[in-house]
Amino acid sequence: METVDRIKEVLDTIRPFLESDGGDVEFVRFEDGSVYLKLLGACSNCNLSDMTLEGVIQEALTFEIPEVIKVVNIGE
């Protein structure tokens, strides 16, 4: 399975958690060890979005996929 497919698979496991708070995440690209995402819905302007990005999404992706070094929110 390619890295991008694995990233999307992990994001799909996180998505219900985000959706329960009215948010979502969109995969944009994977480049040089960085996953570029857009936080959507309630997550896009939540004051805890940095915690969600680093504490939940980045932790899950770096744990599951060694090729992932960091996660970047590209905003809107």
N, C-alpha and C positions, 0 to 999 in steps of 0.2 A: 504494500500500500504506500502511495506517495505521501510525502510530508503534508502537503496541502489537504489531502483527503483525511489524514489523521487529525489535523488541526480542526477541520470542520466537524469531525466526529466528536472530539472533545467539547467543542463549542455547543454541539447539540445536547450534550449531557448537562451543561451549565444553563442552557436556555430556559428550562422550566423555573429555575430559581429567579432569573431575571424577570421573566414574564409574571411571576407571582407578585412582583412589585410594580408592574406596569411598564417594564422595560424590555429591551432586547439587545442583541449584538449582531453586527454584520461583518463578516470577513471581507477584507479588501484585498490584501496581498501578503505574501511571505517573501522576505528579501533579506539576505545576509544575516540570518538568525533572528530577525525581528518580524513579529506578526503585527500587521497594521489592521486595526479594527475601527468601526464606528459604533459607539454606544447609541442606542435608539430609544425613543419613547421617554419614559420617566428617568431612565438612566442617563440620558443626554445632558440634562441640566441638574442632576442631583448633586448635592454637596458631598455625598459619599462615593461619587463615581470613581475617584482615584483609588479609594480603598477597594472597591469592587474590582477595578481593573487589575491592581497589583495583588491584592489579597486573595482573590478568587480566581479570576481568569488567568493571570500570569502564572500563579502558583500551579494551577491545574495543567496548563500547557507545558510548562518547563518540567514538571514532574513526569508527565506522560510521554513527552517528545523531546529527546535530548538535543535535537537540532535547534529547538527554540531557546533563544537567549533572553529575549524581552518582548513585551507587548506594548504597542504604541496606539493611543487613541488619536485618530486623525480628525475627530470632530465632524462637523457638518461640511 
